[in-house]
């Protein structure tokens, strides 16, 4: 089952919404355009409610089918945004419990990843269901690749 038009994943789960401009890749951001269309201020992060429970339901369904499904995490925000610091540990708890979901965490803030990993990260071994990625679409942001490489995880992606 697929609940997103994004071709390279099965689902999107947004623990929070909103973000702000950090580089040229942010120009024309679809999430900003969508939220503006809903009359929302994209620059103010806000916690969501429904997706937290949805993750548990998707995980139970995947477990029953003996499958793993790909989840783009925070497609309408950035998982490592500093304004989300108070909520992130609870999101890590959901990710920890939902082992039949592979969480694709794409960020434009790879410099924050190490400081935002859960205490039990254990070089990524405790979270084999997490893939970490970064956006690096202009020469000014190619350094993000090196930052990402330094973080142990199951899979890195760009």
trRosetta pair geometry for C-beta under 8 A, 3 or more apart (Angstrom, degrees):
i j d omega theta_ij theta_ji phi_ij phi_ji
1 10 7.0 77 88 -173 56 111
1 61 7.6 -27 30 139 133 145
1 69 7.9 -21 61 -115 76 146
2 10 5.2 -114 -109 -149 69 63
2 11 7.4 -152 -147 -62 47 58
3 10 7.3 48 21 152 73 65
3 11 5.2 30 47 -114 105 78
3 12 7.4 -124 95 25 93 71
4 9 6.3 2 66 87 139 95
4 10 7.2 106 30 137 103 24
4 11 5.9 134 -12 -138 115 23
4 12 4.7 102 -88 -11 143 99
4 72 7.0 -141 123 29 175 118
4 75 7.8 126 -139 -9 144 169
6 9 5.3 7 102 41 116 97
6 12 6.6 91 15 -54 134 114
6 72 5.9 -15 91 -6 162 150
6 75 7.1 -129 -42 -122 153 151
8 70 7.3 -75 142 118 61 153
8 72 8.0 84 86 -63 84 117
9 12 6.9 93 100 -67 135 70
9 70 4.1 -123 -136 115 73 108
9 71 6.4 106 -176 -115 124 10
9 72 4.5 -179 27 -30 171 94
9 104 6.1 -118 -95 24 130 140
10 69 4.1 -76 55 -171 154 102
10 70 5.1 125 6 53 88 70
10 71 6.9 -44 62 -71 87 55
11 58 5.9 -20 -43 -133 171 156
11 69 6.2 54 1 139 110 122
11 70 7.3 169 31 93 70 50
11 71 4.7 -22 76 -111 99 79
11 72 7.3 -163 97 26 48 70
11 101 7.7 -54 51 -139 130 118
12 71 6.9 136 -111 -166 22 69
12 72 4.7 -26 -107 68 81 97
12 73 7.8 179 -155 -79 61 18
12 75 4.4 -42 -150 5 130 137
12 76 7.8 93 156 -17 132 89
13 51 4.5 142 -158 -175 81 120
13 54 6.4 -174 -115 89 106 115
13 55 5.4 57 -131 -75 159 98
13 58 7.8 -128 -64 19 126 151
13 71 5.3 1 6 -176 108 123
13 72 7.8 161 24 78 60 50
13 73 6.0 -19 67 -116 88 61
13 74 7.8 -20 96 -42 61 45
14 17 5.7 46 158 -73 135 76
14 48 5.5 89 105 -13 88 155
14 51 5.5 163 56 -24 55 167
14 74 5.6 93 -127 -115 64 43
14 75 6.3 -85 -74 41 99 71
14 76 4.7 -1 -113 37 145 108
14 77 6.3 114 -151 9 100 106
15 47 7.3 -39 153 -144 69 70
15 48 6.2 -169 176 39 21 104
15 51 6.4 -123 -82 92 41 127
15 52 6.8 72 -123 -76 77 85
15 73 7.4 10 -8 -171 103 91
15 74 6.1 -40 29 -76 86 94
15 77 7.8 -93 60 53 72 140
15 79 7.5 69 34 -117 122 80
15 84 7.5 89 97 -154 113 128
15 87 6.4 163 146 138 116 125
15 91 4.5 -6 -117 -103 165 123
15 94 7.6 174 -97 40 119 147
16 45 5.3 27 157 -176 129 100
16 46 6.3 171 -160 85 87 33
16 47 5.2 -47 -102 -103 93 43
16 48 6.0 -164 -96 -6 31 85
16 74 6.8 5 53 -119 72 106
16 77 5.2 15 94 -19 81 174
16 81 7.8 -118 87 54 131 127
16 84 5.3 -167 37 -109 153 112
16 87 6.1 115 -50 77 128 158
17 31 7.8 -166 -156 -176 81 115
17 35 6.7 149 169 -99 118 131
17 40 7.3 -18 131 153 134 154
17 45 7.0 161 81 -149 42 56
17 46 5.5 -15 57 59 91 85
17 48 6.1 90 -21 -57 95 104
17 76 4.8 -21 -126 119 80 121
17 77 5.6 -154 -135 -51 22 113
18 35 7.1 119 -88 -133 62 169
18 40 7.7 -119 -80 147 94 117
18 41 7.4 22 -118 105 119 66
18 42 5.5 162 -131 -172 68 44
18 43 6.6 -13 -167 93 106 6
18 44 5.4 -80 -144 85 156 37
18 45 4.1 -159 77 -94 122 45
18 46 5.9 91 -9 10 130 72
18 76 7.6 27 -17 138 31 87
18 77 5.7 22 58 -104 42 103
18 81 7.9 -169 100 123 77 172
18 83 7.5 -50 101 86 117 144
19 26 7.8 -148 123 -133 122 118
19 29 7.4 -124 73 173 129 162
19 31 6.7 59 18 98 124 136
19 32 7.3 -89 60 -68 100 91
19 42 6.4 -30 46 166 65 94
19 43 7.7 -55 86 -109 32 38
19 45 7.3 64 -70 -82 38 91
19 76 7.8 -164 -17 149 110 47
19 77 5.0 166 -57 -141 98 53
19 78 5.2 94 -119 -6 119 96
19 81 6.0 -133 -120 -86 75 144
20 26 8.0 8 137 -156 36 155
20 42 7.7 144 -83 123 53 88
20 43 5.2 56 -90 -130 96 79
20 81 7.8 119 21 -139 83 121
21 26 4.4 164 -131 108 69 151
21 27 7.8 50 -131 -64 114 56
22 26 6.0 124 36 -38 59 138
22 108 5.1 152 67 122 132 125
22 109 6.7 -115 -127 -70 175 87
23 26 5.8 123 62 -6 52 99
23 108 6.0 -152 23 -174 115 127
23 135 7.9 178 67 100 131 111
23 138 7.0 -166 162 40 114 122
23 140 6.7 -179 -151 100 113 116
23 141 5.3 60 -170 -70 161 131
24 27 5.7 -23 -170 -3 56 114
24 137 7.5 -122 92 83 96 100
24 138 5.0 37 61 -14 130 157
24 140 6.8 97 7 49 116 131
24 141 7.6 -142 39 -18 90 123
25 108 6.4 -169 73 -110 126 129
25 135 5.0 164 149 140 165 130
25 136 8.0 -80 -51 -95 148 11
25 137 4.7 119 -95 37 111 119
25 138 6.6 -150 -50 -3 86 102
25 141 6.6 -47 -15 16 121 164
26 29 5.2 -21 -168 -51 61 119
26 32 7.7 76 178 -24 86 140
26 108 7.0 4 -62 -85 98 178
28 33 7.4 0 -170 -40 50 125
29 32 4.0 77 80 6 108 110
29 33 6.7 179 92 -9 57 84
29 42 7.9 139 91 -178 130 154
30 33 5.6 -56 -148 39 35 112
30 34 6.1 36 154 -21 69 106
31 34 5.7 -52 -145 37 30 111
31 35 6.2 24 159 -14 65 108
31 42 7.0 126 123 -138 85 121
31 75 6.8 178 -78 136 121 65
31 76 4.3 159 -139 -136 121 59
31 77 7.1 -162 173 -47 158 38
32 35 6.1 -59 -145 40 26 104
32 36 6.1 28 156 -20 63 110
32 42 4.5 40 -126 -133 72 172
33 36 5.8 -56 -146 37 27 112
33 37 6.4 32 152 -23 61 107
34 37 5.6 -57 -155 33 31 115
34 38 6.7 21 151 -11 65 106
34 76 7.2 -84 74 -121 132 109
35 38 5.6 -57 -151 40 38 108
35 40 4.2 -77 -178 72 91 114
35 41 7.7 -47 143 74 119 12
35 42 4.5 129 80 -82 138 89
35 76 7.0 119 -54 -168 114 112
36 39 7.6 48 -178 -73 33 18
36 40 7.1 -97 -74 59 25 66
36 42 6.3 -38 -52 -29 81 116
41 44 4.8 40 100 16 113 108
45 77 6.5 76 -124 -134 99 131
45 81 6.2 166 -79 111 143 142
45 83 4.0 153 20 110 138 130
45 84 5.8 -121 -180 -63 157 79
47 87 5.6 177 -101 -99 111 150
48 51 5.2 35 111 21 135 109
48 52 7.3 168 97 -24 87 88
49 52 6.7 -71 -179 18 33 109
49 53 7.9 5 149 2 67 105
50 53 6.3 -69 -163 42 44 101
50 54 5.9 45 149 -27 78 113
51 54 4.8 -54 -139 38 41 121
51 55 6.4 54 160 -32 69 92
52 55 6.2 -46 -163 18 28 112
52 56 7.7 23 144 -10 56 100
52 90 7.9 -18 -127 142 131 110
52 94 6.0 -120 -149 -91 77 148
53 56 5.8 -53 -161 33 44 111
53 57 6.5 39 146 -16 72 106
54 57 5.6 -58 -149 40 36 112
54 58 6.1 36 155 -19 70 106
55 58 5.9 -55 -145 38 29 109
55 59 6.2 30 155 -20 63 109
55 71 7.5 53 -120 -136 91 165
55 94 5.1 60 91 174 154 120
55 95 7.9 -67 -176 -75 148 48
55 98 5.2 -85 161 -63 100 158
55 101 6.7 -88 -160 6 85 166
56 59 5.7 -56 -147 37 28 113
56 60 6.4 29 155 -20 64 106
56 94 7.4 -95 -53 -146 82 93
56 97 7.1 -11 -102 112 87 127
56 98 6.7 -121 -92 -82 44 108
57 60 5.8 -52 -147 35 31 110
57 61 6.4 29 154 -17 63 106
58 61 5.8 -56 -149 37 31 111
58 62 6.3 28 154 -16 66 107
58 69 6.5 -102 170 65 109 141
58 71 7.3 107 118 -81 154 126
58 98 7.4 35 80 -152 92 131
58 101 6.1 60 112 -81 112 126
59 62 5.8 -56 -145 39 30 108
59 63 6.1 32 155 -21 65 108
59 97 7.2 106 117 120 174 81
59 98 3.8 -123 -80 -138 142 89
59 99 7.3 84 -154 39 119 46
59 100 5.0 129 -155 53 70 99
59 101 5.2 -76 -89 -21 86 107
60 63 5.6 -53 -144 37 29 113
60 64 6.3 32 155 -21 63 105
61 64 5.8 -53 -149 34 30 112
61 65 6.5 15 156 -6 63 110
62 65 5.9 -66 -148 47 31 103
62 67 5.0 -102 -157 78 79 81
62 68 6.2 71 177 -112 132 24
62 69 4.9 -126 -93 -3 134 104
62 100 3.8 169 102 139 116 122
62 101 6.4 145 25 -66 158 67
63 66 7.3 26 -175 -78 33 38
63 100 4.5 -142 -63 -34 74 157
67 100 7.0 79 86 -175 50 109
68 100 5.6 -141 -107 -169 62 59
68 101 7.0 157 -162 -104 71 16
68 102 5.4 58 163 -27 114 103
68 129 7.5 -148 -148 -126 121 102
69 100 7.1 39 16 139 80 81
69 101 5.7 -31 67 -117 82 69
69 102 7.0 -163 90 23 30 81
70 101 7.8 124 -117 -167 11 68
70 102 5.1 -31 -104 71 60 105
70 104 6.0 28 -173 -21 95 119
71 101 4.9 15 -9 -180 128 115
71 102 6.7 163 19 76 77 48
71 103 5.4 -27 71 -107 105 56
71 104 6.5 -179 83 20 46 80
72 75 4.8 53 122 -66 117 111
72 104 5.1 -34 -103 72 54 113
72 106 6.9 -17 -153 7 92 115
73 79 5.5 30 122 -70 112 131
73 95 7.8 7 -105 -91 146 121
73 103 5.0 34 -45 -170 131 94
73 104 6.2 178 5 74 86 50
73 105 4.7 -26 58 -93 129 71
73 106 7.6 156 57 16 76 68
74 77 4.4 -73 -171 68 102 90
74 78 6.1 115 134 -126 134 5
74 79 4.4 175 19 -61 147 75
74 105 7.3 40 31 -135 108 76
77 81 6.1 -87 169 -2 99 140
77 84 7.0 107 153 -59 138 138
78 81 4.3 111 73 -47 97 96
78 84 7.7 -161 84 4 65 137
78 107 5.4 88 -164 -132 98 77
78 108 6.1 -77 -114 32 138 85
78 109 5.8 92 158 8 139 116
79 84 7.0 -117 -169 94 32 158
79 88 7.4 98 176 -122 76 105
79 91 7.4 -162 -148 128 97 155
79 105 4.9 -51 27 -153 159 107
79 106 8.0 115 6 55 111 40
79 107 6.0 -87 48 -77 89 107
79 116 8.0 146 131 133 85 146
80 84 7.5 -160 -165 60 7 122
80 105 7.8 92 -31 165 96 117
80 107 4.7 25 23 -129 119 146
80 109 4.4 -153 96 84 115 117
80 110 7.6 106 56 -89 165 25
80 112 4.3 147 167 88 119 120
80 113 5.8 -61 -102 -79 149 60
80 116 5.3 177 -128 36 89 164
81 84 4.7 82 71 3 89 108
81 109 6.7 145 -80 4 45 155
82 85 5.8 -7 -169 -31 50 112
82 112 7.0 -129 -69 -123 78 151
84 87 5.3 -70 -169 51 72 105
84 88 5.5 89 133 -57 93 94
84 91 8.0 3 168 -5 118 145
85 88 5.9 -40 -138 2 29 118
85 116 7.3 -113 -111 -113 77 103
87 90 5.8 -63 -171 42 59 110
87 91 6.2 59 137 -23 84 106
88 91 5.3 -56 -150 37 40 114
88 92 6.3 44 152 -22 71 100
88 116 5.9 -63 159 -167 164 103
89 92 5.5 -48 -150 33 35 114
89 93 6.7 43 148 -24 62 98
89 118 6.8 113 -129 -107 71 93
90 93 5.4 -44 -154 26 38 118
90 94 7.0 40 148 -18 63 98
91 94 5.7 -50 -155 32 38 112
91 95 6.4 37 148 -17 67 106
92 95 5.5 -54 -146 40 35 113
92 96 6.1 43 152 -27 67 105
92 118 4.3 149 176 -60 154 126
93 96 5.6 -50 -146 32 29 116
93 97 6.5 24 156 -14 63 106
94 97 6.0 -62 -152 39 29 106
94 98 6.1 8 159 -6 67 117
95 98 6.1 -67 -136 46 27 99
95 101 7.8 -107 -136 83 61 112
95 103 5.2 -23 -134 -34 112 161
95 127 6.9 21 133 -138 114 116
95 129 7.1 -175 177 92 84 110
95 130 6.4 45 172 -77 132 111
96 99 7.9 -8 167 -61 34 83
96 118 7.4 -30 -60 31 123 172
96 120 7.8 55 -113 76 135 127
96 126 7.6 -13 -125 148 100 100
96 127 7.0 -73 -97 -97 69 91
98 101 4.4 -4 145 27 113 116
98 103 7.7 95 88 -52 114 110
98 129 7.3 -150 103 122 69 155
99 128 7.9 39 -148 61 95 91
99 129 5.4 -169 -144 -33 52 148
100 129 7.8 -26 -7 -119 7 144
101 129 6.3 82 85 173 52 132
102 129 5.2 -130 -108 -163 53 75
102 130 7.7 -178 -164 -78 60 20
102 131 6.4 34 168 -8 101 107
103 129 6.0 70 8 132 87 86
103 130 4.9 -19 66 -109 105 68
103 131 7.0 -178 87 28 52 68
104 131 5.1 -14 -109 68 64 110
104 133 6.4 5 -175 5 87 125
104 157 7.1 -28 -147 46 104 142
105 130 6.3 -1 1 -164 118 96
105 131 7.0 169 24 83 70 54
105 132 5.5 -24 70 -111 100 60
105 133 6.8 164 85 29 48 75
106 133 4.3 -25 -104 81 74 110
106 134 6.9 157 -159 -93 64 20
106 135 6.5 66 173 -42 104 89
106 157 7.6 -59 -93 86 92 104
107 110 5.8 143 90 -65 114 60
107 112 7.5 -123 169 56 149 102
107 113 6.8 169 50 -70 157 101
107 132 7.6 -26 14 -165 109 85
107 133 7.2 147 19 86 64 57
107 134 5.7 -36 71 -106 71 73
107 135 7.5 -136 100 6 28 85
108 134 6.9 114 -102 -159 32 80
108 135 5.1 -29 -87 46 84 112
108 141 7.6 -44 -152 -149 89 143
108 144 7.5 -64 -151 -113 49 153
109 112 4.5 -1 147 19 109 119
109 113 7.6 151 112 -43 74 73
110 113 5.4 -20 -159 -14 54 119
110 132 7.9 103 -122 163 97 115
110 134 4.5 -30 -52 -89 124 139
110 144 4.9 123 19 -158 132 86
110 147 4.1 128 112 108 120 122
110 148 4.8 -74 -142 -66 149 78
110 151 7.4 -137 -169 -8 98 137
111 147 5.6 -65 -74 -150 61 150
112 115 5.8 -71 -165 50 57 107
112 116 5.5 38 146 -15 88 123
113 116 5.9 -82 -147 47 27 101
113 117 6.5 42 161 -47 69 95
113 132 6.5 65 -140 -153 147 141
113 147 7.7 133 21 148 117 102
113 148 7.6 77 4 -111 157 61
113 151 5.2 -22 110 -97 138 158
114 117 6.2 -37 -150 0 30 113
114 150 7.7 -35 -60 110 125 107
114 151 6.1 -140 -69 -102 82 103
117 121 4.2 9 160 -64 122 150
117 151 7.8 172 -57 -155 135 114
118 121 5.4 145 65 -53 69 81
118 126 7.9 -102 83 94 116 133
118 127 7.7 121 39 -48 117 134
120 126 4.9 -121 140 140 91 174
121 124 6.4 -5 172 -63 87 38
121 126 6.0 -163 -162 46 15 114
121 127 6.3 -38 -137 6 62 120
122 125 4.6 -69 113 52 108 98
122 126 4.4 96 33 -18 116 105
123 152 4.1 -25 -165 102 72 151
124 127 5.8 -83 -156 63 52 88
124 128 7.2 90 151 -88 81 47
124 130 7.0 -132 -145 69 88 105
124 151 7.9 106 -57 149 117 75
124 152 4.6 -136 -2 127 115 82
124 153 3.9 178 -112 -113 140 39
124 154 5.7 -164 163 -32 124 61
125 128 6.9 3 -158 -60 35 87
127 130 4.2 2 148 10 115 121
127 153 7.3 -40 90 -137 105 87
127 154 7.5 -121 109 -19 69 109
128 154 5.0 99 -155 -80 55 133
129 154 7.4 71 -34 0 11 157
130 153 6.0 -87 102 -156 93 117
130 154 6.4 134 68 17 55 111
131 153 6.7 128 -132 139 33 126
131 154 6.1 -76 -84 75 66 99
131 155 4.2 -25 -121 73 102 100
131 156 7.3 178 -170 -88 80 15
131 157 5.8 31 159 -1 120 115
132 148 6.4 -176 123 -153 109 98
132 151 6.0 -53 87 100 164 131
132 153 4.7 117 6 25 111 168
132 155 7.7 166 30 88 59 52
132 156 5.9 -27 77 -113 83 65
132 157 7.6 167 92 27 36 73
133 148 7.3 18 -148 -141 25 146
133 156 6.7 130 -93 -175 57 54
133 157 3.9 -34 -95 75 115 83
133 158 6.2 -172 -158 -78 95 20
134 144 4.3 -152 143 153 145 121
134 145 6.9 -155 69 -79 126 45
134 147 7.2 79 -53 75 167 104
134 148 4.8 -137 -1 -62 126 134
134 158 6.5 -23 67 -117 66 66
135 141 7.1 -4 111 137 72 148
135 144 7.2 2 73 101 43 165
135 158 7.6 116 -111 -168 27 66
136 141 4.7 -156 -135 117 64 96
136 142 5.4 95 178 -106 120 38
136 143 8.0 -175 -130 44 122 36
136 144 4.5 -159 -82 57 109 116
136 145 5.5 -39 -26 -44 172 89
136 158 6.0 -53 32 -150 105 112
137 141 6.8 19 39 61 51 129
138 141 5.4 71 60 18 78 99
138 142 7.8 -112 99 -36 40 78
139 142 5.6 -24 -150 -15 42 117
141 144 5.2 2 170 -9 83 118
142 145 6.0 -28 180 8 60 113
143 146 5.6 -48 -165 34 56 111
143 147 6.5 58 141 -20 75 102
144 147 5.4 -54 -150 38 40 115
144 148 6.1 41 153 -22 70 105
145 148 5.8 -57 -150 36 29 111
145 149 6.4 36 152 -27 64 105
145 158 6.7 -5 -102 -93 98 126
146 149 5.6 -47 -147 28 33 117
146 150 7.1 35 156 -24 60 102
147 150 6.2 -60 -165 25 32 112
147 151 7.6 22 147 -18 62 106
148 151 6.0 -64 -162 28 41 109
148 156 5.4 122 147 -150 113 124
148 158 7.9 165 62 -81 165 81
149 156 6.7 10 -93 -103 51 173
151 156 7.7 126 69 -93 91 111
153 156 6.5 115 63 -65 110 71
